[in-house]
Amino acid sequence: MIHQYKLNGYNIVLDTCSGSVHSVDEVAYDVISLYENTDREETVKTILEKYKDRTDENGRPYVTEAEVLECLDDIDELKKEGKLFTPDEFAPLAGELKKRSGDVIKALCLHVAHTCNLNCEYCFAAQGKYHGERAVMSPEVGKKAIDFLIEHSGKRHNLEVDFFGGEPLMNLEVCKQIVEYARMREKECGKNFRFTLTTNGMLIDDDVIDFCNREMSNVVLSLDGRKEVHDRTRVDYAGNGSYDRIVPKFKKLVEARNGKGYYMRGTFTHLNTDFTKDILAMADLGFTELSMEPVVSRPGDELALTKEDLPVLFEQYELLAKEMLKREAEGRGFTFYHYMIDLTEGPCVYKRISGCGSGTEYMAVTPWGDLYPCHQFVGEEDYKLGNLDDGITNTEKQDEFRYCNAYARPECNDCWARLYCSGGCAANAFHATSSVKGIYEYGCEIFKKRMECAIMIQVAHAEHPDIYKTAKASFDGNSGKNDIKSCEEEGCDACRG
């Protein structure tokens, strides 16, 4: 399967199964579109007819029969090399690869605080309570979670623990005790813990900054962009906006981390579909690691994105990609999470097919020690998988997540982006369709547009390495990291740790 599109002056052809990306002229673009369903003679006739009234700068025909035939020969060769019209050899492995991971768990999301000091209007976690009671995790439960992860991590060396809420800094001392315990256990067990923390910033102080710099591999900071946008939804319980209180703290933390090991995480809604302005507002504050997620709300909610918003959002993503290239050329570039894509070294075949691993390799732990497939399922009692004492007891529900992969849903069969989204987010599918086996169509459309923009940025890098100094000179996407045998023999952090 191939996907063709035009963006920012580039004619882009993506070969889905090899990952190869080709930037071609308009004639080659048209020839490729005809290649599978039109014979050579008819292709030549069609192309010559289309360009018959065009000439080059010297008055000669824009394209000749010989050039069309040469283009067809080039396509034949690329097909032989596995870089165009590559057959799908991954489908039979979709279920098998996930089975190979067995019952190994590599990451836990610790809900150390089911409470929050903000009252954000769009919060999926019901202001941190997850539709239940306010609670904080005890040191005993936290340490038990570390033991559980070690016990179920198999031969993996690198393990990840995310401190989440609510607002995890409302239970900072327990976070510290959990980290201290994990550092002790990792020496005994030959493991390496990587910690992350997500915070709204209200409680950041010098002590927090010191703790994060010492122990956190990454810190996620919640900021929605422009002050008026942020303060409309991210308010305290008195209704006051939080922007002026948190931005100085975020700046201080980021500066102390030398601008690394963090990212800003925003949310856009129906009320700010011009979200590129919010991303650029964060960049103008000096933040360079940025993310902006579409809100997921009930239909009819004032903040919910609508079908009519989609064309606007598509324009915004394209505008963002072009602005990122412009700023990069000017020496003031920034990273946008959803445009981070490596076309030369991955992602590996396991991740391309299997997805995030929620419910199998990754789970969320409540303050009471209950286990859920991920943070977005906490509070959905049917999806409680078990607890830290008894382990996984709801194996029937866990099996639903073992089934989740790029080939699990019939709607994905003809989608060119399936090996980039790996079947999509199970939580979004559940909240949209009441089934993890469904698809969140709105999210699919947004994802595909983001991928088009991300690939276009990489094409620009490859074609203009003199302008984009940090760019790799070339790529074809057909690296060993996308090869089954190579993936198994070399191993990687995603697969084997």
Summary of the structure (lengths in Angstrom):
residues: 497
radius of gyration: 24.5
end to end distance: 31.7
largest distance: 81.0
contacts: 1623
relative contact order: 0.12
helix: 44%
strand: 16%
